[in-house]
Amino acid sequence: MDEIAYWGQMTEAEKAPVWERLEAQGYIALAEISHPT
């Protein structure tokens, strides 16, 4: 995933669609760990 290379420079707004794609692809656990509710 190219996002990882510049993840630290991305804003939350830029990350939102990435999280949605990860969750859609089945990486729900990863998203939950990184964004606890």
N, C-alpha and C positions, 0 to 999 in steps of 0.2 A: 504493500500500500504506500503510495507516494506521500500520503498525508503525514505519515510518521516523520518524514525528513524535516518538515517545517511545522510540526504540530505545536511546538512551544511558541511559535510566532503568530499562531492563529488566534482570532478572537472567538468568544463563545458563539457568536452569531455564525461564524464560519464553520465552527465545529458541529453545530446542530444538524445540518443535513448529513454530515459524515456519520454521526451517531445513529441517525435514522436508517442509513444504509447498512451499518454494521448490525443493528438490531434486526433488520429485515433479512439479513443473511444468516442470522442465528447466533450472533455474538452478544446475546442479551446479558450474559453473566459479566462479560468484560465491561459493558456499558454501566451495569449496576455497580460494579466495583469502583469505576472511575467517577461515577456520578451518584453517590449514595443519596437516598431520599430522606 
